[in-house]
Amino acid sequence: RAVSLVRDGGGVRMRRFIGKVVSDKMEKTVVVMVEKFKKHPAYGKFTRHRKKFYAHDEAEACKSGDKVRIESSRPLSKLKRWKVAEILEKSSR
């Protein structure tokens, strides 16, 4: 499952996604593509849905192609509401 809701210490629900870094050209920011498969309610066909999220990468450790886990945070800028929690898999590039 791509998304999970986790209760933080204060009872806040944190959303988490696993995705692939598609851009690391900004300072301390990466663009993460999250892919979900949804089943059509009537026909049963699975369709692929993709969405890009801007995530904060304080250490600038993420590179394009890395598989990362992102989690929700307070708004950091106009578009950034996510932060990189951990790098799950480094790319071979």
MDAnalysis code that builds the backbone (N, CA, C; Angstrom):
import MDAnalysis as mda
import numpy as np

u = mda.Universe.empty(279, n_residues=93, atom_resindex=np.repeat(np.arange(93), 3), trajectory=True)
u.add_TopologyAttr("name", ["N", "CA", "C"] * 93)
u.add_TopologyAttr("resid", np.arange(1, 94))
u.add_TopologyAttr("resname", ["ARG", "ALA", "VAL", "SER", "LEU", "VAL", "ARG", "ASP", "GLY", "GLY", "GLY", "VAL", "ARG", "MET", "ARG", "ARG", "PHE", "ILE", "GLY", "LYS", "VAL", "VAL", "SER", "ASP", "LYS", "MET", "GLU", "LYS", "THR", "VAL", "VAL", "VAL", "MET", "VAL", "GLU", "LYS", "PHE", "LYS", "LYS", "HIS", "PRO", "ALA", "TYR", "GLY", "LYS", "PHE", "THR", "ARG", "HIS", "ARG", "LYS", "LYS", "PHE", "TYR", "ALA", "HIS", "ASP", "GLU", "ALA", "GLU", "ALA", "CYS", "LYS", "SER", "GLY", "ASP", "LYS", "VAL", "ARG", "ILE", "GLU", "SER", "SER", "ARG", "PRO", "LEU", "SER", "LYS", "LEU", "LYS", "ARG", "TRP", "LYS", "VAL", "ALA", "GLU", "ILE", "LEU", "GLU", "LYS", "SER", "SER", "ARG"])
u.atoms.positions = np.array([
    [0.834, -1.180, 0.000],
    [0.000, 0.000, 0.000],
    [0.872, 1.234, 0.000],
    [0.543, 2.200, -0.809],
    [1.397, 3.374, -0.964],
    [1.212, 4.372, 0.169],
    [0.025, 4.461, 0.738],
    [-0.228, 5.469, 1.763],
    [-0.505, 4.789, 3.091],
    [-0.033, 5.393, 4.151],
    [-0.359, 4.894, 5.479],
    [-0.533, 6.087, 6.401],
    [-1.482, 5.993, 7.301],
    [-1.731, 7.048, 8.270],
    [-1.144, 6.625, 9.602],
    [-0.294, 7.470, 10.167],
    [0.387, 7.153, 11.412],
    [0.071, 8.242, 12.417],
    [-0.255, 7.842, 13.622],
    [-0.517, 8.834, 14.656],
    [0.805, 9.302, 15.239],
    [0.994, 10.620, 15.204],
    [2.176, 11.230, 15.796],
    [1.943, 11.322, 17.297],
    [2.905, 11.761, 18.066],
    [2.790, 11.834, 19.517],
    [1.581, 12.610, 19.996],
    [1.225, 13.704, 19.315],
    [0.123, 14.545, 19.745],
    [-1.213, 14.146, 19.149],
    [-1.312, 12.992, 18.529],
    [-2.571, 12.560, 17.937],
    [-2.760, 13.053, 16.514],
    [-1.724, 13.622, 15.907],
    [-1.808, 14.117, 14.545],
    [-1.582, 12.956, 13.590],
    [-2.407, 12.884, 12.559],
    [-2.235, 11.823, 11.579],
    [-1.260, 12.279, 10.505],
    [-0.187, 11.521, 10.331],
    [0.808, 11.831, 9.319],
    [0.580, 10.925, 8.123],
    [0.483, 11.512, 6.939],
    [0.338, 10.724, 5.722],
    [1.716, 10.368, 5.212],
    [1.863, 9.154, 4.719],
    [3.142, 8.685, 4.188],
    [2.922, 8.074, 2.818],
    [3.868, 8.333, 1.922],
    [3.853, 7.740, 0.595],
    [5.236, 7.206, 0.273],
    [5.288, 6.224, -0.622],
    [6.548, 5.731, -1.160],
    [6.548, 6.069, -2.640],
    [7.636, 6.696, -3.086],
    [7.699, 7.102, -4.484],
    [9.125, 7.183, -4.982],
    [9.251, 7.645, -6.219],
    [10.544, 7.725, -6.888],
    [10.889, 9.191, -7.137],
    [12.128, 9.557, -6.862],
    [12.584, 10.929, -7.097],
    [12.746, 11.132, -8.600],
    [12.038, 12.135, -9.132],
    [12.132, 12.417, -10.572],
    [12.951, 13.674, -10.852],
    [13.166, 14.523, -9.835],
    [13.984, 15.720, -10.025],
    [14.643, 16.103, -8.706],
    [15.930, 16.458, -8.799],
    [16.663, 16.934, -7.623],
    [17.438, 18.201, -7.969],
    [16.893, 19.005, -8.877],
    [17.614, 20.173, -9.397],
    [17.489, 21.405, -8.510],
    [16.585, 21.383, -7.538],
    [16.416, 22.532, -6.644],
    [17.241, 22.327, -5.368],
    [17.465, 23.408, -4.655],
    [18.201, 23.310, -3.402],
    [17.281, 22.834, -2.293],
    [17.658, 21.731, -1.631],
    [16.925, 21.153, -0.496],
    [15.492, 20.763, -0.835],
    [15.202, 20.540, -2.115],
    [13.876, 20.131, -2.547],
    [14.011, 19.054, -3.615],
    [13.180, 18.028, -3.508],
    [13.109, 16.999, -4.535],
    [11.653, 16.845, -4.967],
    [11.470, 16.382, -6.208],
    [10.135, 16.097, -6.706],
    [9.985, 14.579, -6.710],
    [8.948, 14.086, -6.012],
    [8.735, 12.652, -5.863],
    [7.456, 12.260, -6.597],
    [7.555, 11.255, -7.469],
    [6.394, 10.742, -8.194],
    [5.857, 9.532, -7.435],
    [4.577, 9.615, -7.050],
    [3.907, 8.518, -6.352],
    [2.916, 7.904, -7.313],
    [2.953, 6.588, -7.406],
    [2.092, 5.861, -8.340],
    [1.143, 4.964, -7.561],
    [-0.152, 5.070, -7.876],
    [-1.159, 4.232, -7.223],
    [-1.957, 3.495, -8.287],
    [-2.379, 2.287, -7.972],
    [-3.249, 1.529, -8.846],
    [-4.636, 1.482, -8.218],
    [-5.639, 1.918, -8.975],
    [-7.005, 1.915, -8.480],
    [-7.855, 1.009, -9.364],
    [-8.744, 0.303, -8.720],
    [-9.634, -0.603, -9.436],
    [-10.933, 0.117, -9.774],
    [-11.368, 0.002, -11.024],
    [-12.633, 0.608, -11.427],
    [-13.778, -0.125, -10.727],
    [-14.717, 0.611, -10.108],
    [-15.756, -0.048, -9.310],
    [-16.684, -0.952, -10.108],
    [-16.982, -0.616, -11.343],
    [-17.928, -1.417, -12.122],
    [-17.243, -2.460, -12.992],
    [-16.127, -2.091, -13.615],
    [-15.514, -2.965, -14.614],
    [-14.327, -3.765, -14.089],
    [-13.777, -3.375, -12.960],
    [-12.703, -4.150, -12.366],
    [-11.329, -3.929, -12.963],
    [-11.227, -3.043, -13.949],
    [-9.919, -2.780, -14.553],
    [-9.092, -1.896, -13.620],
    [-7.799, -2.231, -13.508],
    [-6.895, -1.428, -12.698],
    [-6.289, -0.327, -13.567],
    [-6.332, 0.900, -13.064],
    [-5.734, 2.021, -13.777],
    [-4.634, 2.618, -12.914],
    [-3.637, 3.163, -13.586],
    [-2.489, 3.737, -12.894],
    [-2.698, 5.240, -12.741],
    [-2.522, 5.726, -11.527],
    [-2.642, 7.146, -11.230],
    [-1.305, 7.625, -10.664],
    [-0.806, 8.719, -11.212],
    [0.475, 9.265, -10.773],
    [0.284, 10.685, -10.274],
    [1.054, 11.049, -9.263],
    [1.030, 12.411, -8.754],
    [2.421, 12.790, -8.286],
    [2.786, 14.062, -8.506],
    [4.091, 14.557, -8.087],
    [3.944, 15.376, -6.815],
    [4.870, 15.179, -5.888],
    [4.898, 15.912, -4.635],
    [6.263, 16.586, -4.495],
    [6.263, 17.834, -4.023],
    [7.497, 18.528, -3.693],
    [7.822, 18.196, -2.240],
    [9.019, 17.681, -2.005],
    [9.407, 17.250, -0.656],
    [10.718, 17.910, -0.241],
    [10.825, 18.191, 1.056],
    [12.004, 18.826, 1.619],
    [13.073, 17.774, 1.902],
    [14.277, 18.025, 1.417],
    [15.420, 17.137, 1.620],
    [16.545, 17.960, 2.240],
    [16.567, 18.019, 3.563],
    [17.493, 18.894, 4.293],
    [18.948, 18.569, 3.985],
    [19.304, 17.298, 3.952],
    [20.701, 16.894, 3.750],
    [21.107, 16.866, 2.282],
    [20.161, 17.046, 1.381],
    [20.391, 16.949, -0.057],
    [21.033, 15.613, -0.422],
    [20.526, 14.544, 0.186],
    [21.074, 13.206, -0.027],
    [20.381, 12.472, -1.172],
    [19.186, 12.889, -1.545],
    [18.420, 12.203, -2.591],
    [18.919, 12.586, -3.967],
    [18.988, 11.595, -4.833],
    [19.336, 11.816, -6.232],
    [18.199, 11.294, -7.101],
    [18.181, 11.711, -8.331],
    [17.141, 11.293, -9.258],
    [17.169, 9.777, -9.430],
    [16.007, 9.141, -9.308],
    [15.907, 7.690, -9.435],
    [15.835, 6.957, -8.111],
    [16.095, 7.629, -7.003],
    [16.036, 6.994, -5.681],
    [14.592, 6.688, -5.291],
    [14.410, 5.609, -4.561],
    [13.103, 5.273, -4.000],
    [13.083, 5.788, -2.566],
    [12.095, 6.656, -2.244],
    [12.072, 7.316, -0.944],
    [10.693, 7.209, -0.299],
    [10.672, 7.396, 1.018],
    [9.415, 7.514, 1.765],
    [9.276, 8.976, 2.166],
    [8.116, 9.576, 1.851],
    [7.866, 10.956, 2.247],
    [6.711, 10.971, 3.239],
    [6.706, 11.969, 4.112],
    [5.625, 12.102, 5.079],
    [5.195, 13.561, 5.156],
    [3.956, 13.770, 5.539],
    [3.406, 15.116, 5.575],
    [4.067, 15.940, 6.666],
    [4.083, 17.245, 6.454],
    [4.657, 18.166, 7.429],
    [3.906, 19.487, 7.327],
    [4.325, 20.443, 8.123],
    [3.715, 21.764, 8.026],
    [4.121, 22.390, 6.687],
    [3.397, 23.374, 6.204],
    [3.774, 24.017, 4.944],
    [5.154, 24.686, 5.055],
    [6.041, 24.327, 4.154],
    [7.393, 24.871, 4.156],
    [7.571, 25.958, 3.107],
    [6.741, 25.942, 2.079],
    [6.772, 26.966, 1.041],
    [5.427, 26.905, 0.322],
    [5.338, 27.575, -0.818],
    [4.076, 27.598, -1.560],
    [3.637, 26.193, -1.982],
    [4.570, 25.347, -2.367],
    [4.235, 24.013, -2.870],
    [4.682, 22.873, -1.972],
    [5.621, 23.111, -1.056],
    [6.177, 22.023, -0.237],
    [5.383, 21.807, 1.032],
    [4.781, 20.609, 1.151],
    [4.088, 20.201, 2.367],
    [4.538, 18.807, 2.803],
    [5.651, 18.335, 2.264],
    [6.144, 16.989, 2.527],
    [7.627, 17.058, 2.863],
    [8.123, 16.053, 3.581],
    [9.556, 15.939, 3.843],
    [9.977, 14.502, 3.601],
    [11.237, 14.325, 3.216],
    [11.772, 12.983, 2.958],
    [12.075, 12.346, 4.303],
    [11.402, 11.229, 4.583],
    [11.603, 10.529, 5.853],
    [12.832, 9.623, 5.777],
    [12.954, 8.885, 4.672],
    [14.120, 8.006, 4.515],
    [14.284, 7.615, 3.058],
    [15.502, 7.257, 2.713],
    [15.803, 6.744, 1.382],
    [15.764, 5.229, 1.470],
    [14.854, 4.622, 0.728],
    [14.684, 3.171, 0.794],
    [15.647, 2.445, -0.135],
    [15.910, 3.048, -1.303],
    [16.753, 2.374, -2.283],
    [17.467, 3.428, -3.124],
    [18.789, 3.352, -3.193],
    [19.560, 4.304, -4.002],
    [19.561, 3.845, -5.450],
    [19.543, 4.812, -6.362],
    [19.586, 4.458, -7.780],
    [21.020, 4.130, -8.182],
    [21.169, 3.422, -9.281],
    [22.488, 3.008, -9.732],
    [23.122, 4.055, -10.641],
    [22.425, 5.170, -10.895],
    [22.966, 6.208, -11.764],
    [24.064, 6.983, -11.109],
])
